[in-house]
Amino acid sequence: MGQTNINIRMDEELKKQFDSFCNAVGMNMSTAINIFAKTVVRERRIPFEIALDSDPFYSAENTARLKKAAAEIEVGKGTVHELIEDGENA
């Protein structure tokens, strides 16, 4: 199978860190990128979760609060509030 080149842009510091990691595990960056590409093609997905951790709704604190409130409602404690959509009371 023939070889081809690709060019990518990457932050200089990230490139240094990635190169250092690759060297530490005994490969070069080209090998690491090829492993990534082969895994994507084989699994037909990005081989790791891509998530937005900065959304406060999904924070551990809020998730725990929601679970506690749901558990209280299940046993008859807590208060159920009606959902008011934006603009209903405007």
C-alpha positions as CSV (number, residue, x, y, z in Angstrom):
1,M,0.0,0.0,0.0
2,G,1.4,3.4,-0.9
3,Q,2.2,6.1,1.6
4,T,1.0,9.7,1.6
5,N,1.7,12.8,3.8
6,I,-0.7,14.9,5.7
7,N,-0.1,18.3,7.3
8,I,-1.8,19.3,10.5
9,R,-1.5,22.5,12.6
10,M,-1.0,22.1,16.3
11,D,0.0,24.3,19.2
12,E,3.8,24.3,19.6
13,E,3.7,23.3,23.3
14,L,1.2,20.6,22.7
15,K,3.4,19.2,19.9
16,K,6.4,19.1,22.3
17,Q,4.3,17.3,25.0
18,F,2.9,14.8,22.5
19,D,6.3,14.1,21.0
20,S,7.7,13.6,24.5
21,F,4.8,11.2,25.4
22,C,5.3,9.2,22.2
23,N,9.0,8.9,22.8
24,A,8.3,7.7,26.4
25,V,6.1,4.9,25.1
26,G,8.5,3.9,22.3
27,M,6.9,5.4,19.2
28,N,7.0,8.5,17.1
29,M,4.1,10.9,16.5
30,S,3.5,9.4,13.0
31,T,2.9,5.9,14.5
32,A,0.6,7.4,17.2
33,I,-1.5,9.2,14.6
34,N,-1.6,6.1,12.4
35,I,-2.8,4.0,15.4
36,F,-5.5,6.6,16.0
37,A,-6.6,6.6,12.4
38,K,-6.7,2.8,12.2
39,T,-8.8,2.6,15.3
40,V,-11.3,5.2,14.0
41,V,-11.7,3.3,10.8
42,R,-11.9,-0.1,12.5
43,E,-14.4,0.9,15.2
44,R,-16.2,3.6,13.0
45,R,-16.1,6.0,16.0
46,I,-13.7,8.3,17.8
47,P,-12.0,5.9,20.3
48,F,-12.6,8.1,23.3
49,E,-15.4,10.2,24.8
50,I,-15.6,13.8,23.7
51,A,-17.3,15.7,26.4
52,L,-17.9,19.3,27.6
53,D,-16.9,19.1,31.3
54,S,-17.6,22.8,31.9
55,D,-21.4,22.5,31.8
56,P,-22.4,23.0,35.4
57,F,-25.6,21.0,35.0
58,Y,-23.5,17.8,34.7
59,S,-21.3,18.6,37.6
60,A,-20.9,16.0,40.4
61,E,-22.4,18.4,42.9
62,N,-25.5,19.1,40.8
63,T,-26.0,15.4,39.9
64,A,-25.9,14.5,43.5
65,R,-28.4,17.2,44.3
66,L,-30.8,16.0,41.6
67,K,-30.5,12.3,42.7
68,K,-31.2,13.3,46.3
69,A,-34.3,15.4,45.3
70,A,-35.6,12.5,43.1
71,A,-35.1,10.1,46.0
72,E,-37.0,12.4,48.3
73,I,-39.9,12.7,45.9
74,E,-40.0,8.9,45.5
75,V,-40.7,8.4,49.2
76,G,-43.2,11.3,49.4
77,K,-40.9,13.9,50.7
78,G,-39.9,17.0,48.8
79,T,-42.0,19.4,46.7
80,V,-43.0,18.9,43.1
81,H,-43.1,22.1,41.1
82,E,-44.8,22.8,37.8
83,L,-42.5,23.5,34.9
84,I,-43.0,27.0,33.7
85,E,-41.8,27.5,30.1
86,D,-40.2,30.8,29.1
87,G,-42.8,33.2,28.0
88,E,-45.8,31.6,29.6
89,N,-46.1,34.2,32.3
90,A,-44.7,37.1,30.3
